[in-house]
């Protein structure tokens, strides 16, 4: 309730300010109903333990490194799928050639 009073006094006047609009959007978000946002915040909190200047400055780098690791894992898994598909294609070509020869 106090937060909405604060918003109505301080933010409603300045809706043309992009920062105020973004802040209003965040303040209007209900985390109870937004499961994706809640999960994202839980994930973020798992590697952002303390609110220090150093941690805040390195947060972007940490997120990008984690994203890179995930992308590399996906690429490795996809390479295995691609190789299996290639082998399956070769097997199908061999079988097709044998059937055509008969």
MOPAC internal coordinates of N, CA, C and O (Angstrom, degrees):
PM7 1SCF
backbone

  N    0.0000 0     0.00 0     0.00 0    0    0    0
  C    1.4498 1     0.00 0     0.00 0    1    0    0
  C    1.5306 1   110.38 1     0.00 0    2    1    0
  O    1.2310 1   120.85 1   136.28 1    3    2    1
  N    1.3500 1   115.98 1   -43.72 1    3    2    1
  C    1.4662 1   119.90 1   179.44 1    5    3    2
  C    1.5190 1   110.83 1   -61.44 1    6    5    3
  O    1.2310 1   120.76 1   142.15 1    7    6    5
  N    1.3303 1   116.15 1   -37.85 1    7    6    5
  C    1.4553 1   120.95 1  -179.74 1    9    7    6
  C    1.5221 1   110.71 1   -64.03 1   10    9    7
  O    1.2310 1   120.19 1   137.77 1   11   10    9
  N    1.3287 1   117.25 1   -42.23 1   11   10    9
  C    1.4601 1   119.18 1   179.21 1   13   11   10
  C    1.5287 1   111.17 1   -67.29 1   14   13   11
  O    1.2310 1   119.96 1   145.86 1   15   14   13
  N    1.3177 1   117.67 1   -34.14 1   15   14   13
  C    1.4671 1   119.81 1   175.74 1   17   15   14
  C    1.5181 1   110.50 1   -65.48 1   18   17   15
  O    1.2310 1   121.00 1   138.84 1   19   18   17
  N    1.3301 1   115.69 1   -41.16 1   19   18   17
  C    1.4628 1   120.21 1   177.48 1   21   19   18
  C    1.5216 1   110.26 1   -60.50 1   22   21   19
  O    1.2310 1   121.15 1   133.55 1   23   22   21
  N    1.3247 1   115.41 1   -46.45 1   23   22   21
  C    1.4679 1   119.78 1  -178.99 1   25   23   22
  C    1.5162 1   110.92 1   -62.92 1   26   25   23
  O    1.2310 1   120.68 1   136.33 1   27   26   25
  N    1.3054 1   116.31 1   -43.67 1   27   26   25
  C    1.4633 1   117.86 1  -176.92 1   29   27   26
  C    1.5256 1   111.43 1   -66.27 1   30   29   27
  O    1.2310 1   120.06 1   147.25 1   31   30   29
  N    1.3166 1   117.49 1   -32.75 1   31   30   29
  C    1.4680 1   119.72 1   179.81 1   33   31   30
  C    1.5143 1   112.48 1   -79.26 1   34   33   31
  O    1.2310 1   120.41 1   140.96 1   35   34   33
  N    1.3385 1   116.83 1   -39.04 1   35   34   33
  C    1.4588 1   120.27 1  -169.04 1   37   35   34
  C    1.5236 1   114.84 1  -105.94 1   38   37   35
  O    1.2310 1   119.57 1   155.54 1   39   38   37
  N    1.3147 1   118.42 1   -24.46 1   39   38   37
  C    1.4484 1   119.83 1  -172.68 1   41   39   38
  C    1.5266 1   113.59 1  -106.46 1   42   41   39
  O    1.2310 1   119.77 1   148.28 1   43   42   41
  N    1.2796 1   118.05 1   -31.72 1   43   42   41
  C    1.4650 1   120.36 1  -174.29 1   45   43   42
  C    1.5248 1   111.59 1   -61.32 1   46   45   43
  O    1.2310 1   119.77 1   148.56 1   47   46   45
  N    1.2901 1   118.04 1   -31.44 1   47   46   45
  C    1.4507 1   122.23 1  -178.43 1   49   47   46
  C    1.5219 1   110.87 1   -70.20 1   50   49   47
  O    1.2310 1   120.20 1   150.49 1   51   50   49
  N    1.3275 1   117.22 1   -29.51 1   51   50   49
  C    1.4624 1   121.52 1  -170.22 1   53   51   50
  C    1.5269 1   112.28 1  -110.95 1   54   53   51
  O    1.2310 1   119.40 1  -130.90 1   55   54   53
  N    1.3289 1   118.75 1    49.10 1   55   54   53
  C    1.4564 1   121.57 1  -179.91 1   57   55   54
  C    1.5185 1   112.79 1   -72.72 1   58   57   55
  O    1.2310 1   119.41 1   167.24 1   59   58   57
  N    1.3172 1   118.72 1   -12.76 1   59   58   57
  C    1.4591 1   120.54 1   177.80 1   61   59   58
  C    1.5308 1   111.35 1   -80.86 1   62   61   59
  O    1.2310 1   120.19 1   162.86 1   63   62   61
  N    1.2901 1   117.25 1   -17.14 1   63   62   61
  C    1.4583 1   122.00 1   178.86 1   65   63   62
  C    1.5278 1   109.22 1   -76.60 1   66   65   63
  O    1.2310 1   119.72 1   -57.88 1   67   66   65
  N    1.3588 1   118.13 1   122.12 1   67   66   65
  C    1.4689 1   120.24 1  -178.41 1   69   67   66
  C    1.5359 1   112.66 1   -60.27 1   70   69   67
  O    1.2310 1   120.30 1   142.79 1   71   70   69
  N    1.3010 1   117.03 1   -37.21 1   71   70   69
  C    1.4612 1   119.98 1   179.02 1   73   71   70
  C    1.5214 1   110.91 1   -65.59 1   74   73   71
  O    1.2310 1   120.59 1   140.33 1   75   74   73
  N    1.3237 1   116.47 1   -39.67 1   75   74   73
  C    1.4648 1   120.44 1   178.45 1   77   75   74
  C    1.5249 1   110.26 1   -65.31 1   78   77   75
  O    1.2310 1   119.93 1   140.49 1   79   78   77
  N    1.3291 1   117.74 1   -39.51 1   79   78   77
  C    1.4690 1   120.41 1   178.26 1   81   79   78
  C    1.5237 1   110.77 1   -63.38 1   82   81   79
  O    1.2310 1   120.92 1   136.78 1   83   82   81
  N    1.3378 1   115.85 1   -43.22 1   83   82   81
  C    1.4665 1   119.26 1   179.38 1   85   83   82
  C    1.5211 1   110.81 1   -65.06 1   86   85   83
  O    1.2310 1   120.70 1   137.44 1   87   86   85
  N    1.3157 1   116.27 1   -42.56 1   87   86   85
  C    1.4573 1   120.08 1   178.71 1   89   87   86
  C    1.5189 1   110.70 1   -62.74 1   90   89   87
  O    1.2310 1   119.97 1   137.81 1   91   90   89
  N    1.3257 1   117.66 1   -42.19 1   91   90   89
  C    1.4626 1   121.46 1   176.87 1   93   91   90
  C    1.5197 1   111.00 1   -60.36 1   94   93   91
  O    1.2310 1   120.56 1   139.33 1   95   94   93
  N    1.3227 1   116.54 1   -40.67 1   95   94   93
  C    1.4587 1   120.52 1   179.77 1   97   95   94
  C    1.5296 1   110.32 1   -63.21 1   98   97   95
  O    1.2310 1   120.26 1   136.03 1   99   98   97
  N    1.3221 1   117.11 1   -43.97 1   99   98   97
  C    1.4645 1   120.88 1   178.79 1  101   99   98
  C    1.5219 1   110.83 1   -64.88 1  102  101   99
  O    1.2310 1   120.66 1   136.82 1  103  102  101
  N    1.3179 1   116.35 1   -43.18 1  103  102  101
  C    1.4644 1   120.17 1  -178.80 1  105  103  102
  C    1.5233 1   111.97 1   -66.98 1  106  105  103
  O    1.2310 1   120.19 1   152.12 1  107  106  105
  N    1.3305 1   117.24 1   -27.88 1  107  106  105
  C    1.4607 1   121.06 1   179.34 1  109  107  106
  C    1.5200 1   112.99 1   -82.65 1  110  109  107
  O    1.2310 1   119.98 1   169.56 1  111  110  109
  N    1.3270 1   117.65 1   -10.44 1  111  110  109
  C    1.4603 1   121.82 1  -177.63 1  113  111  110
  C    1.5185 1   110.52 1   -74.57 1  114  113  111
  O    1.2310 1   121.22 1   -49.01 1  115  114  113
  N    1.3056 1   115.28 1   130.99 1  115  114  113
  C    1.4614 1   121.03 1   176.19 1  117  115  114
  C    1.5226 1   108.13 1  -100.38 1  118  117  115
  O    1.2310 1   120.50 1   -64.72 1  119  118  117
  N    1.3157 1   116.65 1   115.28 1  119  118  117
  C    1.4552 1   120.35 1  -178.16 1  121  119  118
  C    1.5208 1   111.82 1   -72.37 1  122  121  119
  O    1.2310 1   119.88 1   155.62 1  123  122  121
  N    1.3107 1   117.83 1   -24.38 1  123  122  121
  C    1.4563 1   120.29 1   179.75 1  125  123  122
  C    1.5201 1   111.50 1   -63.85 1  126  125  123
  O    1.2310 1   120.21 1   142.74 1  127  126  125
  N    1.3137 1   117.20 1   -37.26 1  127  126  125
  C    1.4599 1   120.66 1  -178.12 1  129  127  126
  C    1.5218 1   112.71 1   -93.78 1  130  129  127
  O    1.2310 1   119.57 1   166.31 1  131  130  129
  N    1.3239 1   118.42 1   -13.69 1  131  130  129
  C    1.4554 1   121.92 1  -177.95 1  133  131  130
  C    1.5285 1   108.94 1  -103.65 1  134  133  131
  O    1.2310 1   120.81 1   -94.39 1  135  134  133
  N    1.3236 1   116.05 1    85.61 1  135  134  133
  C    1.4757 1   121.68 1  -175.86 1  137  135  134
  C    1.5234 1   112.05 1   -64.67 1  138  137  135
  O    1.2310 1   120.09 1   143.19 1  139  138  137
  N    1.3457 1   117.44 1   -36.81 1  139  138  137
  C    1.4624 1   120.13 1  -179.12 1  141  139  138
  C    1.5279 1   110.72 1   -63.93 1  142  141  139
  O    1.2310 1   120.42 1   137.30 1  143  142  141
  N    1.3302 1   116.81 1   -42.70 1  143  142  141
  C    1.4559 1   120.95 1   179.37 1  145  143  142
  C    1.5269 1   110.06 1   -64.93 1  146  145  143
  O    1.2310 1   120.58 1   138.70 1  147  146  145
  N    1.3197 1   116.50 1   -41.30 1  147  146  145
  C    1.4581 1   120.86 1   179.59 1  149  147  146
  C    1.5196 1   111.07 1   -62.57 1  150  149  147
  O    1.2310 1   120.22 1   136.17 1  151  150  149
  N    1.3314 1   117.18 1   -43.83 1  151  150  149
  C    1.4625 1   121.23 1   177.80 1  153  151  150
  C    1.5289 1   110.97 1   -63.66 1  154  153  151
  O    1.2310 1   120.52 1   139.25 1  155  154  153
  N    1.3312 1   116.62 1   -40.75 1  155  154  153
  C    1.4687 1   120.30 1   179.20 1  157  155  154
  C    1.5222 1   110.70 1   -63.23 1  158  157  155
  O    1.2310 1   120.49 1   138.53 1  159  158  157
  N    1.3196 1   116.67 1   -41.47 1  159  158  157
  C    1.4584 1   119.95 1   178.94 1  161  159  158
  C    1.5248 1   111.63 1   -67.26 1  162  161  159
  O    1.2310 1   120.28 1   142.37 1  163  162  161
  N    1.3288 1   117.08 1   -37.63 1  163  162  161
  C    1.4709 1   120.40 1   176.89 1  165  163  162
  C    1.5132 1   110.55 1   -63.54 1  166  165  163
  O    1.2310 1   120.53 1   136.70 1  167  166  165
  N    1.3407 1   116.60 1   -43.30 1  167  166  165
  C    1.4632 1   120.99 1   178.59 1  169  167  166
  C    1.5235 1   110.26 1   -63.21 1  170  169  167
  O    1.2310 1   120.85 1   135.03 1  171  170  169
  N    1.3105 1   115.98 1   -44.97 1  171  170  169
  C    1.4597 1   120.55 1   179.66 1  173  171  170
  C    1.5213 1   110.93 1   -61.26 1  174  173  171
  O    1.2310 1   120.32 1   139.38 1  175  174  173
  N    1.3148 1   116.99 1   -40.62 1  175  174  173
  C    1.4616 1   119.99 1  -178.30 1  177  175  174
  C    1.5191 1   112.11 1   -68.96 1  178  177  175
  O    1.2310 1   120.24 1   159.98 1  179  178  177
  N    1.3361 1   117.14 1   -20.02 1  179  178  177
  C    1.4669 1   119.07 1  -179.19 1  181  179  178
  C    1.5313 1   112.28 1   -69.99 1  182  181  179
  O    1.2310 1   119.65 1   156.18 1  183  182  181
  N    1.3289 1   118.28 1   -23.82 1  183  182  181
  C    1.4638 1   118.19 1   177.40 1  185  183  182
  C    1.5201 1   112.83 1  -124.95 1  186  185  183
  O    1.2310 1   120.55 1  -161.18 1  187  186  185
  N    1.3013 1   116.55 1    18.82 1  187  186  185
  C    1.4591 1   122.22 1   175.08 1  189  187  186
  C    1.5229 1   106.67 1  -130.91 1  190  189  187
  O    1.2310 1   121.04 1  -107.89 1  191  190  189
  N    1.3383 1   115.62 1    72.11 1  191  190  189
  C    1.4589 1   121.32 1  -169.99 1  193  191  190
  C    1.5325 1   113.25 1   -73.12 1  194  193  191
  O    1.2310 1   120.50 1   129.09 1  195  194  193
  N    1.3178 1   116.65 1   -50.91 1  195  194  193
  C    1.4642 1   119.67 1  -175.97 1  197  195  194
  C    1.5227 1   110.18 1  -113.43 1  198  197  195
  O    1.2310 1   120.81 1   -36.93 1  199  198  197
  N    1.3128 1   116.06 1   143.07 1  199  198  197
  C    1.4582 1   121.66 1  -178.89 1  201  199  198
  C    1.5338 1   108.83 1   -90.05 1  202  201  199
  O    1.2310 1   121.71 1  -104.18 1  203  202  201
  N    1.3302 1   114.33 1    75.82 1  203  202  201
  C    1.4568 1   119.41 1   178.23 1  205  203  202
  C    1.5264 1   109.08 1  -110.32 1  206  205  203
  O    1.2310 1   121.06 1   -17.46 1  207  206  205
  N    1.3045 1   115.57 1   162.54 1  207  206  205
  C    1.4670 1   120.66 1   179.55 1  209  207  206
  C    1.5264 1   110.17 1   -59.11 1  210  209  207
  O    1.2310 1   120.36 1   136.10 1  211  210  209
  N    1.3104 1   116.91 1   -43.90 1  211  210  209
  C    1.4675 1   121.25 1  -179.65 1  213  211  210
  C    1.5322 1   110.98 1   -62.12 1  214  213  211
  O    1.2310 1   120.38 1   135.99 1  215  214  213
  N    1.3297 1   116.88 1   -44.01 1  215  214  213
  C    1.4631 1   120.44 1   179.57 1  217  215  214
  C    1.5210 1   111.48 1   -64.70 1  218  217  215
  O    1.2310 1   120.44 1   138.91 1  219  218  217
  N    1.3178 1   116.76 1   -41.09 1  219  218  217
  C    1.4669 1   119.50 1   179.03 1  221  219  218
  C    1.5162 1   110.88 1   -63.95 1  222  221  219
  O    1.2310 1   120.51 1   141.00 1  223  222  221
  N    1.3252 1   116.63 1   -39.00 1  223  222  221
  C    1.4662 1   120.27 1  -179.68 1  225  223  222
  C    1.5274 1   112.10 1   -70.31 1  226  225  223
  O    1.2310 1   120.25 1   147.78 1  227  226  225
  N    1.3122 1   117.13 1   -32.22 1  227  226  225
  C    1.4621 1   119.54 1  -177.82 1  229  227  226
  C    1.5259 1   113.03 1   -94.50 1  230  229  227
  O    1.2310 1   119.53 1   179.96 1  231  230  229
  N    1.3206 1   118.50 1    -0.04 1  231  230  229
  C    1.4584 1   121.69 1  -177.59 1  233  231  230
  C    1.5283 1   111.77 1   -58.42 1  234  233  231
  O    1.2310 1   119.93 1   132.43 1  235  234  233
  N    1.3099 1   117.73 1   -47.57 1  235  234  233
  C    1.4649 1   120.36 1  -179.11 1  237  235  234
  C    1.5213 1   110.85 1   -60.56 1  238  237  235
  O    1.2310 1   120.66 1   135.66 1  239  238  237
  N    1.3197 1   116.33 1   -44.34 1  239  238  237
  C    1.4569 1   120.60 1   179.00 1  241  239  238
  C    1.5317 1   110.70 1   -61.56 1  242  241  239
  O    1.2310 1   120.51 1   137.10 1  243  242  241
  N    1.3253 1   116.63 1   -42.90 1  243  242  241
  C    1.4670 1   120.73 1   179.49 1  245  243  242
  C    1.5270 1   111.29 1   -63.08 1  246  245  243
  O    1.2310 1   120.33 1   137.44 1  247  246  245
  N    1.3215 1   116.98 1   -42.56 1  247  246  245
  C    1.4664 1   121.01 1   179.32 1  249  247  246
  C    1.5307 1   109.61 1   -64.81 1  250  249  247
  O    1.2310 1   120.00 1   137.53 1  251  250  249
  N    1.3273 1   117.60 1   -42.47 1  251  250  249
  C    1.4592 1   120.88 1   179.85 1  253  251  250
  C    1.5291 1   111.27 1   -65.74 1  254  253  251
  O    1.2310 1   119.96 1   140.87 1  255  254  253
  N    1.3300 1   117.69 1   -39.13 1  255  254  253
  C    1.4667 1   120.56 1   177.57 1  257  255  254
  C    1.5238 1   110.47 1   -64.40 1  258  257  255
  O    1.2310 1   120.48 1   137.34 1  259  258  257
  N    1.3216 1   116.68 1   -42.66 1  259  258  257
  C    1.4639 1   120.49 1   179.23 1  261  259  258
  C    1.5268 1   110.07 1   -64.36 1  262  261  259
  O    1.2310 1   120.53 1   139.84 1  263  262  261
  N    1.3175 1   116.60 1   -40.16 1  263  262  261
  C    1.4621 1   121.14 1   178.05 1  265  263  262
  C    1.5276 1   110.67 1   -63.63 1  266  265  263
  O    1.2310 1   120.39 1   139.29 1  267  266  265
  N    1.3132 1   116.85 1   -40.71 1  267  266  265
  C    1.4569 1   121.46 1   178.72 1  269  267  266
  C    1.5270 1   110.95 1   -62.80 1  270  269  267
  O    1.2310 1   120.28 1   137.21 1  271  270  269
  N    1.3251 1   117.07 1   -42.79 1  271  270  269
  C    1.4680 1   121.02 1   178.45 1  273  271  270
  C    1.5288 1   110.18 1   -61.13 1  274  273  271
  O    1.2310 1   120.54 1   136.56 1  275  274  273
  N    1.3331 1   116.57 1   -43.44 1  275  274  273
  C    1.4670 1   120.43 1   179.44 1  277  275  274
  C    1.5254 1   110.43 1   -63.56 1  278  277  275
  O    1.2310 1   120.39 1   137.37 1  279  278  277
  N    1.3316 1   116.85 1   -42.63 1  279  278  277
  C    1.4687 1   120.88 1   179.16 1  281  279  278
  C    1.5254 1   111.15 1   -64.06 1  282  281  279
  O    1.2310 1   120.14 1   139.97 1  283  282  281
  N    1.3245 1   117.34 1   -40.03 1  283  282  281
  C    1.4662 1   120.87 1   178.21 1  285  283  282
  C    1.5250 1   110.92 1   -65.01 1  286  285  283
  O    1.2310 1   120.41 1   138.90 1  287  286  285
  N    1.3274 1   116.83 1   -41.10 1  287  286  285
  C    1.4673 1   120.04 1   177.47 1  289  287  286
  C    1.5255 1   110.48 1   -62.38 1  290  289  287
  O    1.2310 1   120.61 1   137.35 1  291  290  289
  N    1.3265 1   116.43 1   -42.65 1  291  290  289
  C    1.4634 1   120.36 1   178.26 1  293  291  290
  C    1.5231 1   110.23 1   -62.66 1  294  293  291
  O    1.2310 1   120.20 1   135.81 1  295  294  293
  N    1.3279 1   117.22 1   -44.19 1  295  294  293
  C    1.4657 1   120.91 1  -179.63 1  297  295  294
  C    1.5252 1   110.73 1   -61.74 1  298  297  295
  O    1.2310 1   120.32 1   139.16 1  299  298  297
  N    1.3208 1   116.99 1   -40.84 1  299  298  297
  C    1.4649 1   120.50 1   178.91 1  301  299  298
  C    1.5304 1   111.06 1   -64.57 1  302  301  299
  O    1.2310 1   120.56 1   135.38 1  303  302  301
  N    1.3237 1   116.54 1   -44.62 1  303  302  301
  C    1.4701 1   120.36 1   177.95 1  305  303  302
  C    1.5235 1   110.65 1   -63.70 1  306  305  303
  O    1.2310 1   120.47 1   138.39 1  307  306  305
  N    1.3045 1   116.72 1   -41.61 1  307  306  305
  C    1.4570 1   120.48 1  -179.99 1  309  307  306
  C    1.5249 1   110.85 1   -66.20 1  310  309  307
  O    1.2310 1   120.08 1   144.79 1  311  310  309
  N    1.3264 1   117.44 1   -35.21 1  311  310  309
  C    1.4660 1   120.63 1   177.78 1  313  311  310
  C    1.5223 1   110.19 1   -62.35 1  314  313  311
  O    1.2310 1   120.48 1   141.79 1  315  314  313
  N    1.3289 1   116.68 1   -38.21 1  315  314  313
  C    1.4713 1   120.55 1   177.84 1  317  315  314
  C    1.5328 1   110.01 1   -65.47 1  318  317  315
  O    1.2310 1   120.30 1   137.38 1  319  318  317
  N    1.3239 1   117.03 1   -42.62 1  319  318  317
  C    1.4656 1   121.21 1   178.53 1  321  319  318
  C    1.5219 1   109.93 1   -63.85 1  322  321  319
  O    1.2310 1   120.67 1   137.44 1  323  322  321
  N    1.3224 1   116.32 1   -42.56 1  323  322  321
  C    1.4659 1   121.16 1   179.84 1  325  323  322
  C    1.5324 1   110.61 1   -62.11 1  326  325  323
  O    1.2310 1   120.72 1   137.75 1  327  326  325
  N    1.3233 1   116.23 1   -42.25 1  327  326  325
  C    1.4681 1   120.28 1   179.62 1  329  327  326
  C    1.5287 1   110.38 1   -65.69 1  330  329  327
  O    1.2310 1   120.03 1   138.36 1  331  330  329
  N    1.3190 1   117.55 1   -41.64 1  331  330  329
  C    1.4665 1   120.82 1   178.50 1  333  331  330
  C    1.5274 1   110.55 1   -63.97 1  334  333  331
  O    1.2310 1   120.20 1   139.49 1  335  334  333
  N    1.3240 1   117.23 1   -40.51 1  335  334  333
  C    1.4711 1   120.78 1   178.11 1  337  335  334
  C    1.5147 1   110.60 1   -64.86 1  338  337  335
  O    1.2310 1   120.68 1   141.11 1  339  338  337
  N    1.3134 1   116.30 1   -38.89 1  339  338  337
  C    1.4696 1   120.68 1   179.04 1  341  339  338
  C    1.5289 1   110.07 1   -63.74 1  342  341  339
  O    1.2310 1   120.49 1   135.35 1  343  342  341
  N    1.3209 1   116.67 1   -44.65 1  343  342  341
  C    1.4679 1   120.80 1   178.74 1  345  343  342
  C    1.5243 1   110.46 1   -63.55 1  346  345  343
  O    1.2310 1   120.33 1   140.30 1  347  346  345
  N    1.3121 1   116.98 1   -39.70 1  347  346  345
  C    1.4579 1   121.05 1   178.89 1  349  347  346
  C    1.5302 1   110.29 1   -65.17 1  350  349  347
  O    1.2310 1   120.12 1   140.90 1  351  350  349
  N    1.3115 1   117.39 1   -39.10 1  351  350  349
  C    1.4600 1   121.91 1   178.33 1  353  351  350
  C    1.5247 1   110.33 1   -63.62 1  354  353  351
  O    1.2310 1   120.43 1   136.99 1  355  354  353
  N    1.3187 1   116.79 1   -43.01 1  355  354  353
  C    1.4658 1   120.83 1   178.70 1  357  355  354
  C    1.5281 1   109.60 1   -62.47 1  358  357  355
  O    1.2310 1   120.18 1   135.88 1  359  358  357
  N    1.3356 1   117.26 1   -44.12 1  359  358  357
  C    1.4716 1   120.88 1   178.18 1  361  359  358
  C    1.5269 1   110.75 1   -60.22 1  362  361  359
  O    1.2310 1   120.19 1   137.17 1  363  362  361
  N    1.3330 1   117.25 1   -42.83 1  363  362  361
  C    1.4635 1   120.58 1   178.84 1  365  363  362
  C    1.5266 1   111.66 1   -63.78 1  366  365  363
  O    1.2310 1   120.59 1   140.24 1  367  366  365
  N    1.3253 1   116.48 1   -39.76 1  367  366  365
  C    1.4710 1   119.98 1   178.29 1  369  367  366
  C    1.5236 1   110.97 1   -64.47 1  370  369  367
  O    1.2310 1   120.71 1   139.24 1  371  370  369
  N    1.3212 1   116.25 1   -40.76 1  371  370  369
  C    1.4701 1   120.22 1   178.42 1  373  371  370
  C    1.5222 1   109.80 1   -63.62 1  374  373  371
  O    1.2310 1   120.20 1   133.93 1  375  374  373
  N    1.3101 1   117.23 1   -46.07 1  375  374  373
  C    1.4603 1   121.05 1  -179.86 1  377  375  374
  C    1.5254 1   111.01 1   -64.36 1  378  377  375
  O    1.2310 1   120.09 1   139.28 1  379  378  377
  N    1.3134 1   117.42 1   -40.72 1  379  378  377
  C    1.4680 1   121.62 1   179.09 1  381  379  378
  C    1.5226 1   110.16 1   -63.06 1  382  381  379
  O    1.2310 1   120.53 1   136.98 1  383  382  381
  N    1.3235 1   116.60 1   -43.02 1  383  382  381
  C    1.4592 1   121.12 1   179.47 1  385  383  382
  C    1.5270 1   110.29 1   -62.74 1  386  385  383
  O    1.2310 1   119.91 1   137.56 1  387  386  385
  N    1.3315 1   117.77 1   -42.44 1  387  386  385
  C    1.4639 1   121.84 1   179.24 1  389  387  386
  C    1.5182 1   110.78 1   -63.41 1  390  389  387
  O    1.2310 1   120.90 1   137.18 1  391  390  389
  N    1.3437 1   115.89 1   -42.82 1  391  390  389
  C    1.4644 1   119.26 1  -179.48 1  393  391  390
  C    1.5214 1   111.82 1   -67.20 1  394  393  391
  O    1.2310 1   119.97 1   144.93 1  395  394  393
  N    1.3037 1   117.66 1   -35.07 1  395  394  393
  C    1.4573 1   120.92 1   179.08 1  397  395  394
  C    1.5166 1   110.84 1   -71.44 1  398  397  395
  O    1.2310 1   120.34 1   150.49 1  399  398  397
  N    1.3277 1   116.96 1   -29.51 1  399  398  397
  C    1.4679 1   120.95 1  -179.84 1  401  399  398
  C    1.5234 1   110.79 1   -74.11 1  402  401  399
  O    1.2310 1   119.99 1   155.81 1  403  402  401
  N    1.3020 1   117.63 1   -24.19 1  403  402  401
  C    1.4779 1   120.17 1  -178.36 1  405  403  402
  C    1.4514 1   113.14 1   -75.73 1  406  405  403
  O    1.2310 1   120.10 1   180.00 1  407  406  405

